[in-house]
Amino acid sequence: MEKNLLESLYQHHHQSRNRYGYLYCHGQRGVYMKNWIGTGKKILDLGCRDGALTSFYVEGNEITGVDIDRKALEMARSSLDIQTCWLNLNEEWTFAPESFDVIVACEILEHLFVLDPFLERLHASLRPGGLFIGSVPNAFRVKNRLKFLFGKEYENDPTHVRQFSWKSLYTMLSSRFRDIQIIPLQGKILPFLPVSPYTSLYLNRLFAKDLLWYSVKK
């Protein structure tokens, strides 16, 4: 899709759904990411939007934020004083090999039309032992399966072009990365029993709203 047209689509999506300043999973991912990343890192933040999540790990790090929405990038640049880059990640990649300690891709993989070339470029731009951290919606959670069973739409985001389960996400990551951790976040197993570190991992995989991962470049 032509770059300006894709930008218009996402700007409309962000505006109409109040996505500026919005934090999926209420910032729960940010706490994990801040601990994983630490400080003194050079970070490429893909799909950073307005920097709401970036704000958790910006202190003490050098960050380049990437997005298709220039309005969102201006917000991130203004509020966090980070470098920004306007890219269509389906087609463009302007970063040198082994140039980042950490690459973040939160809620971005489900938006990409072609995944393998993107992952190859990303992998090449990580330094040896670099971290690849990100998250995707848990598309095959029980709530979505029940919606499908009863003939209801389970995917209501028109910008999503692919879906992930815990297993498919692990398979994708394991081809290029090691020390993989996938943490299920948000969602409820029962009305009074939320997904949490204290509930069964098997149940968490089935009921979680989001899947957050940590991995290391092979």
PAZAPA-4460 file (N, C-alpha, C; in steps of 0.05 Angstrom, whole numbers, plus 32768, in hexadecimal, padded with zeros to 4 digits):
% residues 218
    n_x    n_y    n_z   ca_x   ca_y   ca_z    c_x    c_y    c_z   seq   type   mol
   8011   7FE8   8000   8000   8000   8000   8012   8019   8000     1      M     A
   800A   802D   7FF1   8019   8046   7FEF   801B   8053   800B     2      E     A
   8033   805E   8011   803A   8066   802C   8027   807C   8037     3      K     A
   8020   8090   8027   800F   80A5   8031   7FF2   809B   8036     4      N     A
   7FEA   8089   8025   7FCF   807D   8029   7FCE   806C   8042     5      L     A
   7FE4   805C   8047   7FE5   804C   805F   7FE6   805E   8078     6      L     A
   7FF4   8074   8077   7FF5   8087   808D   7FD9   8092   8092     7      E     A
   7FCA   8099   807D   7FAF   80A4   8081   7F9D   8090   808E     8      S     A
   7FA0   8076   8087   7F90   8061   8093   7F95   805F   80B1     9      L     A
   7FAF   8060   80B8   7FB6   805D   80D5   7FAF   8077   80E4    10      Y     A
   7FB2   808E   80D9   7FAB   80A6   80E7   7F8D   80A6   80ED    11      Q     A
   7F7D   809E   80D9   7F60   809C   80DE   7F5A   8088   80F3    12      H     A
   7F68   8071   80F2   7F63   805C   8107   7F6B   8066   8123    13      H     A
   7F82   8073   8125   7F8A   807E   813F   7F77   8093   8149    14      H     A
   7F6F   80A5   8138   7F5D   80BA   8140   7F41   80B0   8147    15      Q     A
   7F35   809F   8136   7F1A   8096   813A   7F17   8084   8152    16      S     A
   7F2D   8076   8159   7F2C   8063   8170   7F3A   806E   8188    17      R     A
   7F41   8087   8188   7F4D   8094   819F   7F67   8086   81A8    18      N     A
   7F78   8080   8194   7F91   8071   8199   7FA8   8083   81A1    19      R     A
   7FA7   809D   819E   7FBC   80AF   81A7   7FBB   80B0   81C5    20      Y     A
   7FD2   80AA   81D2   7FD3   80AA   81EF   7FC8   8090   81FB    21      G     A
   7FBF   807D   81EA   7FB3   8065   81F4   7FC8   804F   81F9    22      Y     A
   7FC5   8040   820F   7FD7   802A   8216   7FC8   8010   8217    23      L     A
   7FCD   7FFF   8203   7FC1   7FE4   8203   7FCA   7FD5   821C    24      Y     A
   7FB8   7FC7   8228   7FBD   7FB8   8241   7FC5   7FCA   8258    25      C     A
   7FBD   7FE3   8256   7FC0   7FF7   826C   7FDD   7FF9   8277    26      H     A
   7FF0   7FF7   8265   800C   7FFB   826C   8019   7FE4   827A    27      G     A
   800C   7FCD   827C   8017   7FB6   8289   8031   7FAC   827B    28      Q     A
   8032   7FAF   8261   804A   7FA7   8252   8062   7FB8   825A    29      R     A
   805E   7FD2   825F   8073   7FE4   8264   8085   7FDD   827B    30      G     A
   8079   7FD2   8290   8088   7FCB   82A8   809C   7FB5   82A2    31      V     A
   8093   7FA0   8294   80A5   7F8B   828B   80BB   7F96   827A    32      Y     A
   80B4   7FA6   8266   80C7   7FB0   8252   80DC   7FC1   825F    33      M     A
   80D5   7FD2   8271   80E8   7FE3   827F   80FD   7FD1   828D    34      K     A
   80F4   7FBC   829B   8106   7FAA   82A9   8118   7F9B   8296    35      N     A
   810D   7F92   8280   811D   7F83   826C   8132   7F94   825F    36      W     A
   812B   7FAC   8258   813C   7FBD   8248   8152   7FCA   8259    37      I     A
   814B   7FD4   8270   815F   7FE2   8281   8166   7FFD   8274    38      G     A
   817F   8005   8277   8188   801F   826D   81A2   801B   825D    39      T     A
   81AA   8031   8250   81C2   8031   8240   81BF   8022   8226    40      G     A
   81A7   801F   821C   81A2   8010   8203   819B   8022   81EC    41      K     A
   81A2   8019   81D4   8199   8026   81BC   8181   8016   81B2    42      K     A
   816A   8023   81B0   8151   8014   81AC   8143   801E   8192    43      I     A
   8139   800B   8183   8128   8011   816C   810B   8009   8174    44      L     A
   80F9   801C   8175   80DE   8018   817F   80CB   8019   8167    45      D     A
   80C3   8002   815D   80B3   8000   8145   8095   8002   814C    46      L     A
   8087   8013   813D   806B   8017   8143   8067   8026   815E    47      G     A
   8078   8039   8163   8078   8047   817D   8060   8059   8181    48      C     A
   8052   8060   816B   803C   8073   816B   8044   808C   817A    49      R     A
   8035   8095   818E   803B   80AE   819B   804D   80AC   81B3    50      D     A
   8058   8094   81B8   806B   8090   81CD   8060   8089   81E8    51      G     A
   8046   8082   81EA   803A   807C   8204   8048   8064   8211    52      A     A
   804E   8050   8202   805C   8039   820D   807A   803E   820F    53      L     A
   8085   804C   81FC   80A2   8053   81FC   80AA   8062   8215    54      T     A
   8098   8071   8221   809E   8081   8239   80A7   806F   8250    55      S     A
   80A0   8056   8250   80A9   8044   8266   80C7   803F   8266    56      F     A
   80D3   803F   824E   80F0   8037   824D   8101   804C   823F    57      Y     A
   80F7   8064   823C   8106   8079   822E   811D   8084   823F    58      V     A
   811A   8085   8259   812E   8091   826B   8147   8080   826A    59      E     A
   815E   808D   8264   8178   8080   8264   817E   8071   824B    60      G     A
   816D   8073   8237   8171   8065   821E   8170   8077   8206    61      N     A
   817C   806F   81F0   817A   807E   81D6   8166   8070   81C4    62      E     A
   8150   807D   81BE   813A   8070   81B0   8135   807D   8195    63      I     A
   8131   806C   8181   8126   8075   8167   810A   8069   8164    64      T     A
   80F6   807A   8163   80DB   8071   8160   80D2   8071   8143    65      G     A
   80C4   805B   813B   80BB   8058   811F   809D   8055   811E    66      V     A
   8090   8062   810B   8074   805E   8107   806C   8068   80EB    67      D     A
   8054   8060   80E2   804A   8069   80C9   803A   8084   80CC    68      I     A
   8033   808A   80E5   8023   80A1   80EB   8034   80B9   80F4    69      D     A
   8038   80CD   80E3   804A   80E3   80EA   803F   80F4   8100    70      R     A
   8024   80F6   8103   8019   8105   8119   8021   80F8   8133    71      K     A
   801F   80DE   8135   8027   80CF   814D   8045   80D3   8152    72      A     A
   8055   80D2   813D   8072   80D5   8141   8079   80F1   814C    73      L     A
   806B   8105   8143   8070   8120   814D   8069   8121   816B    74      E     A
   8054   8114   8173   804D   8113   8190   8063   8105   81A0    75      M     A
   806E   80EF   8195   8083   80E0   81A3   809C   80F1   81A5    76      A     A
   80A3   80FE   818F   80BB   810F   818E   80B9   8126   81A2    77      R     A
   80A1   8132   81A3   809C   8149   81B4   809C   8142   81D2    78      S     A
   8090   812C   81D9   808C   8125   81F5   80A4   8116   8201    79      S     A
   80B3   8107   81F0   80C9   80F6   81FA   80E4   80FF   81F0    80      L     A
   80E6   8111   81DD   80FF   811A   81D2   8110   8103   81C7    81      D     A
   8102   80F2   81B7   8110   80DC   81AA   8112   80E1   818C    82      I     A
   8124   80D3   817F   8125   80D4   8161   810D   80C4   8156    83      Q     A
   8104   80CC   813F   80ED   80BE   8133   80F3   80BA   8115    84      T     A
   80E5   80A6   810A   80E9   809E   80EE   80CF   8096   80E2    85      C     A
   80C7   80A2   80CC   80AD   809C   80BF   80B2   8086   80AB    86      W     A
   80A7   806E   80B0   80AC   8057   809E   8092   8046   809B    87      L     A
   8090   803A   8083   807D   8025   807E   808C   800B   8082    88      N     A
   8089   7FFE   8098   8099   7FE6   809F   8093   7FCE   808E    89      L     A
   807E   7FCF   807E   8079   7FBA   806A   808E   7FBB   8054    90      N     A
   809A   7FD2   804F   80AB   7FD5   8038   80C6   7FE2   803E    91      E     A
   80C8   7FF2   8053   80DF   8003   8057   80EF   7FFA   8070    92      E     A
   810A   7FFC   806E   811B   7FF7   8085   8135   8007   8080    93      W     A
   813B   8019   8091   8152   802C   808C   8168   8029   80A1    94      T     A
   8169   8013   80B0   817B   8010   80C6   8192   7FFD   80C0    95      F     A
   81AA   8004   80C9   81C2   7FF5   80C3   81C3   7FDB   80D2    96      A     A
   81D2   7FC7   80C8   81D5   7FAE   80D7   81E2   7FB3   80F2    97      P     A
   81D9   7FA3   8106   81E5   7FA3   8121   81E7   7FBF   812D    98      E     A
   81D1   7FCE   812A   81D1   7FEA   8134   81C0   7FEF   814D    99      S     A
   81B2   7FDA   8157   81A1   7FDF   816E   81A5   7FC8   8183   100      F     A
   81A4   7FD0   819C   81A4   7FBD   81B3   8189   7FB0   81B7   101      D     A
   8174   7FBF   81B2   8159   7FB6   81B7   8147   7FBF   819F   102      V     A
   8136   7FAD   8196   8121   7FB5   8183   8106   7FAD   8190   103      I     A
   80F4   7FC0   8190   80DA   7FBD   819C   80C5   7FBD   8186   104      V     A
   80B2   7FAA   8187   809D   7FA9   8173   8083   7FA1   8181   105      A     A
   8077   7FB4   818F   805F   7FAE   819E   8046   7FB5   818D   106      C     A
   8035   7FA1   818A   801C   7FA3   817A   8022   7FAD   815E   107      E     A
   8036   7FA0   8151   803E   7FA8   8136   803D   7F91   8123   108      I     A
   8045   7F79   812B   8047   7F62   8118   802C   7F5B   810C   109      L     A
   8017   7F5F   811A   7FFC   7F58   8110   7FF3   7F6B   80FA   110      E     A
   8002   7F81   80F6   7FFB   7F95   80E2   800B   7F92   80C8   111      H     A
   801F   7F80   80C8   8031   7F7E   80B1   8027   7F6A   809C   112      L     A
   8028   7F72   8083   801F   7F61   806D   8032   7F4A   8068   113      F     A
   804C   7F4F   8069   8060   7F3B   8064   8074   7F3A   807B   114      V     A
   8076   7F23   8089   8084   7F23   80A2   80A1   7F1A   80A0   115      L     A
   80A8   7F06   8090   80C3   7EFC   8090   80D8   7F10   8088   116      D     A
   80D5   7F20   8072   80E9   7F34   806C   80ED   7F49   8082   117      P     A
   80D7   7F50   808F   80D8   7F63   80A6   80E9   7F57   80BC   118      F     A
   80E5   7F3E   80C3   80F4   7F31   80D9   8111   7F2E   80D2   119      L     A
   8117   7F28   80B9   8133   7F26   80B0   8141   7F41   80B3   120      E     A
   8135   7F56   80AB   8141   7F71   80AE   8145   7F78   80CB   121      R     A
   8130   7F73   80DB   8131   7F79   80F7   8148   7F69   8104   122      L     A
   814A   7F4F   80FF   815E   7F3E   810B   817A   7F49   8104   123      H     A
   817E   7F51   80EB   8198   7F5B   80E2   81A0   7F75   80F0   124      A     A
   818C   7F85   80F7   8192   7F9F   8104   8197   7F9D   8122   125      S     A
   8193   7F86   812E   8199   7F82   814A   81B6   7F7A   814D   126      L     A
   81C3   7F85   8162   81DE   7F7D   8168   81DE   7F60   8174   127      R     A
   81F5   7F53   8173   81F6   7F38   817F   81EC   7F38   819B   128      P     A
   81DA   7F25   81A1   81CF   7F24   81BC   81BA   7F39   81C1   129      G     A
   81B2   7F48   81AD   819E   7F5D   81B0   8182   7F52   81B6   130      G     A
   8171   7F63   81C2   8156   7F5B   81CA   8141   7F62   81B6   131      L     A
   812F   7F50   81B0   8117   7F55   81A1   8100   7F51   81B3   132      F     A
   80F2   7F67   81B9   80DB   7F68   81CC   80C3   7F72   81BD   133      I     A
   80AC   7F66   81C3   8093   7F70   81B6   807B   7F63   81C2   134      G     A
   8064   7F68   81B4   804B   7F5C   81BD   8038   7F5B   81A5   135      S     A
   8025   7F48   81A7   8010   7F45   8193   7FF6   7F3D   81A2   136      V     A
   7FDF   7F44   8196   7FC6   7F3A   81A2   7FC5   7F1C   81A1   137      P     A
   7FBA   7F10   81B5   7FB6   7EF3   81B6   7F9C   7EEC   81A7   138      N     A
   7F9E   7EEA   818D   7F87   7EE8   817B   7F76   7ECF   8180   139      A     A
   7F82   7EBA   818B   7F74   7EA0   818E   7F6C   7E9B   81AB   140      F     A
   7F69   7EB0   81BB   7F60   7EAC   81D6   7F43   7EA2   81D6   141      R     A
   7F3B   7E96   81EC   7F21   7E89   81EE   7F0A   7E9C   81E7   142      V     A
   7F0C   7EB5   81F0   7EF7   7EC8   81EA   7EF3   7ECB   81CC   143      K     A
   7F08   7ECD   81BD   7F06   7ECF   81A0   7EFB   7EB6   8193   144      N     A
   7F04   7E9F   819E   7EFA   7E85   8193   7EDC   7E82   8197   145      R     A
   7ED2   7E8B   81AE   7EB5   7E8A   81B2   7EA6   7E9D   81A0   146      L     A
   7EB1   7EB4   819B   7EA4   7EC7   8188   7EA2   7EBA   816D   147      K     A
   7EB7   7EAD   8164   7EB8   7EA0   814A   7EA3   7E89   8149   148      F     A
   7EA2   7E79   815F   7E90   7E63   8161   7E73   7E6C   815D   149      L     A
   7E6D   7E83   8168   7E51   7E8D   8167   7E4C   7EA0   814F   150      F     A
   7E5F   7EA0   813C   7E5B   7EAF   8123   7E60   7ECD   8126   151      G     A
   7E6F   7ED5   813A   7E75   7EF1   813E   7E91   7EF8   8135   152      K     A
   7E95   7F11   812D   7EB0   7F1A   8126   7EC1   7F1B   813F   153      E     A
   7ED8   7F0E   813E   7EEA   7F0F   8156   7F01   7F24   8152   154      Y     A
   7F05   7F2E   8139   7F19   7F42   8134   7F0C   7F5B   812A   155      E     A
   7F0E   7F70   813A   7F00   7F89   8133   7F13   7FA0   812C   156      N     A
   7F2D   7F99   8128   7F40   7FAD   8121   7F47   7FAA   8103   157      D     A
   7F3F   7FBD   80F2   7F42   7FBA   80D5   7F60   7FBC   80CD   158      P     A
   7F71   7FC4   80DF   7F8E   7FC7   80D7   7F9D   7FAD   80DD   159      T     A
   7F91   7F99   80E9   7F9E   7F7F   80EE   7F9C   7F6D   80D5   160      H     A
   7FB3   7F63   80CC   7FB3   7F52   80B4   7FBC   7F36   80BA   161      V     A
   7FC5   7F30   80D3   7FCC   7F15   80DA   7FC7   7F11   80F8   162      R     A
   7FC4   7EF7   8100   7FBE   7EF0   811C   7FD3   7EDD   8127   163      Q     A
   7FD7   7EDF   8142   7FEA   7ECE   814F   7FDE   7EC0   8167   164      F     A
   7FE7   7EA7   816B   7FE2   7E98   8183   7FFC   7E97   8192   165      S     A
   7FFC   7E8D   81AB   8015   7E89   81BA   8028   7E78   81AA   166      W     A
   801E   7E62   819F   802F   7E4E   8191   803A   7E5A   8178   167      K     A
   802A   7E68   8168   8034   7E73   814E   8048   7E89   8154   168      S     A
   8044   7E98   8169   8057   7EAD   8170   8072   7EA1   8178   169      L     A
   8071   7E8C   8189   808A   7E7F   8191   8099   7E73   8179   170      Y     A
   808A   7E66   8168   8097   7E5A   8150   80A4   7E6F   813F   171      T     A
   8097   7E86   813B   80A3   7E9C   812B   80BC   7EA6   8138   172      M     A
   80BC   7EAB   8152   80D3   7EB6   8160   80EB   7EA2   8161   173      L     A
   80E5   7E89   8165   80FA   7E75   8169   810C   7E70   8151   174      S     A
   8103   7E78   8139   8113   7E75   8122   812B   7E88   8121   175      S     A
   812A   7E9E   8130   813F   7EB2   812F   8149   7EBB   814A   176      R     A
   813A   7EB4   8160   8141   7EBE   817A   8141   7EA7   818F   177      F     A
   814E   7EAD   81A5   8151   7E99   81BB   8147   7EA5   81D5   178      R     A
   8148   7E95   81EA   8140   7E9E   8205   8124   7EAC   8205   179      D     A
   8112   7EA0   81F6   80F8   7EAC   81F2   80E6   7EA9   820A   180      I     A
   80DB   7EC0   8213   80C6   7EC0   8227   80AD   7ECD   821B   181      Q     A
   8096   7EC0   821E   807D   7ECB   8215   806A   7ECD   822D   182      I     A
   8062   7EE6   8233   8053   7EEB   824B   8036   7EF3   8244   183      I     A
   8022   7EE2   824B   8006   7EE9   8246   7FFD   7F00   8259   184      P     A
   7FF0   7F14   824E   7FE7   7F2B   825E   7FC9   7F30   825A   185      L     A
   7FBE   7F3B   826F   7FA2   7F44   826F   7F8E   7F2D   8269   186      Q     A
   7F75   7F33   826A   7F61   7F1F   8265   7F59   7F11   827F   187      G     A
   7F42   7F03   827F   7F37   7EF5   8296   7F32   7ED8   8290   188      K     A
   7F3A   7EC6   82A2   7F34   7EAA   82A0   7F18   7EA5   82A9   189      I     A
   7F10   7EB2   82BF   7EF5   7EB3   82CA   7EEF   7ED0   82D1   190      L     A
   7ED6   7ED7   82D5   7ED0   7EF3   82DC   7EE0   7EFD   82F4   191      P     A
   7EE7   7EEB   8307   7EF6   7EF3   831F   7F13   7EEA   831E   192      F     A
   7F1C   7EDF   8308   7F37   7ED4   8306   7F45   7EDF   82ED   193      L     A
   7F55   7EF4   82F0   7F63   7EFF   82D9   7F7C   7EF0   82D2   194      P     A
   7F85   7EF2   82BA   7F9F   7EE8   82B2   7FB4   7EF6   82C2   195      V     A
   7FC7   7EE6   82CE   7FDB   7EF2   82DF   7FF3   7EDE   82E2   196      S     A
   8009   7EE8   82ED   8020   7ED5   82F1   8019   7EBF   8304   197      P     A
   8003   7EC0   8313   7FFC   7EAD   8327   7FE8   7E98   831D   198      Y     A
   7FDF   7E9A   8304   7FCD   7E86   82F8   7FDD   7E75   82E5   199      T     A
   7FD1   7E5F   82DE   7FDE   7E4B   82CC   7FE6   7E57   82B1   200      S     A
   7FFF   7E51   82A9   8008   7E5B   828F   7FF6   7E51   8279   201      L     A
   7FEE   7E38   827A   7FDC   7E2C   8266   7FC3   7E3C   8264   202      Y     A
   7FB6   7E43   827A   7F9D   7E52   827A   7FA3   7E6F   8270   203      L     A
   7FB9   7E7A   8279   7FC0   7E95   8270   7FC3   7E97   8252   204      N     A
   7FCF   7E83   8246   7FD1   7E82   8228   7FB6   7E82   821B   205      R     A
   7FA3   7E74   8227   7F88   7E72   821B   7F78   7E8B   821F   206      L     A
   7F7C   7E9A   8234   7F6A   7EB0   823B   7F76   7ECC   8239   207      F     A
   7F90   7ECE   8236   7F9D   7EE8   8236   7F95   7EF9   821E   208      A     A
   7F95   7F13   8222   7F8E   7F26   820D   7FA6   7F2C   81FB   209      K     A
   7FBE   7F2B   8207   7FD6   7F34   81F9   7FED   7F21   8200   210      D     A
   8000   7F1F   81ED   8018   7F0E   81F1   8031   7F1F   81EE   211      L     A
   803F   7F23   8204   8057   7F33   8205   806F   7F20   8205   212      L     A
   8084   7F27   81F4   809B   7F15   81F3   80B5   7F24   81F8   213      W     A
   80C9   7F13   8200   80E5   7F1B   8203   80F4   7F06   81F4   214      Y     A
   8108   7F0E   81E3   8119   7EFB   81D5   8134   7F07   81D0   215      S     A
   8148   7EF6   81CA   8163   7EFE   81C6   816C   7EF4   81AB   216      V     A
   817A   7F05   819C   8184   7EFE   8182   8197   7EE6   8183   217      K     A
   8192   7ED2   8172   81A4   7EBB   8170   81BE   7EC3   8163   218      K     A
***
